[in-house]
């Protein structure tokens, strides 16, 4: 497979997952601001922008929900916003048109065509719901109509790394906001995890168990450990280990942060949750850089030898 095609597949998975998870995060954030009349909107919005690695205005400028929505939901030219992610996913699908299925291309292209009519509704929740539904359709097509070859592995690798990163950002938002932030039940619902959590613990819910479920559950697809395990499996499918004494850089970054979460007491992780989630984000970024260097070496210099390239 050509490296440019592999890179497009990787970023299709990442961008669709980024749009989905950003919609979930913003939906929770706005719900809290609407339900709590005493919430400090400026502080909450600045915390959210910080977690999402977006620059905030100077301190003297008030930051409100409209500013956050413009930056994280409706900006078609920012790949970290919902609209920008959907536009970028469609562009990468166009570049990999000869590899992906017709169903997947039509789904992403339809989403791109429908995007202007769904932006800036009277209720932002309607926009977030539409984004989540479109992302679910893309995920269903990827799972049901893609052969389990390198095409599937690159898309799943991108999706898994992005999911681990965005779930870490969601948990960091909860930790930084403290008592003014969303409750664990709200976070579970935003991830579609509430019913699975109740079935797992048979209704005996607690904040610690809810946090542990989103962090460490090995069977729930949106937990951080599950996503990291899936990323490792995708890397193993792309390049099985030949030398028993070495592991490639991407798997090392992912495996190190996964084991640091999985084999430590939960209380120890929760005591310093923002810093632990920052480690997950850094590991995902480092793994993405290692994958780019290994599989998408677009920055390689072109060397001319005589008349031949």
Secondary structure, 3 states (H helix, E strand, C coil): CCHHHHHHHHHHHHHHHHHHHHHHHHHHHHHHHHHCCCCCHHHHHHHHHHHCCCCCCCCCCCCCHHHHHHHHCCCCCCCCCHHHHHHHHHHHHHHCCCCCCHHHHHHHHHHHHHHHHHCCCCCHHHHHHHHHHHHHHHHHHHHHHCCCCHHHHHHHHHHHHHHHHHHHHHHHHHHHHHHHCCCHHHHHHHCCCHHHHHHHHCCCCCHHHHHHHHHHCCCCCCCHHHHHHHHHHHHHHHCCCCCCCCCCHHHHHHHHHHHHHHCCCHHHHHHCHHHHHHHHHHHHHHHHHHHHHHHCCCCCCCCCECCEC
